[in-house]
């Protein structure tokens, strides 16, 4: 399998919730986390990762969540 290093920000982004009357209150933009199964040192391990990292894991072939279809000869 291809090597893969997980790099994503550990804190969420902050901003404002804006009402119809344009009142602004603080809010946090949290990451969209998904549970995936990953092979780590020969053992299956469940992890919660953001969707952006999940896409990178799928491309690298690290996760068992989705496998690329085999090319036909």
SULKA-V796574 format. One record per helix or strand of 3 or more residues. SS is the DSSP state (A for helix, B for strand). FROM is the first residue (numbers start at 1). LEN is the number of residues. Records with the same first field share a line. If there is no record, write none. Layout:
SS->FROM-LEN / FROM-LEN
//
This chain:
B->13-6 / 24-6 / 33-8 / 43-8
A->51-10
//
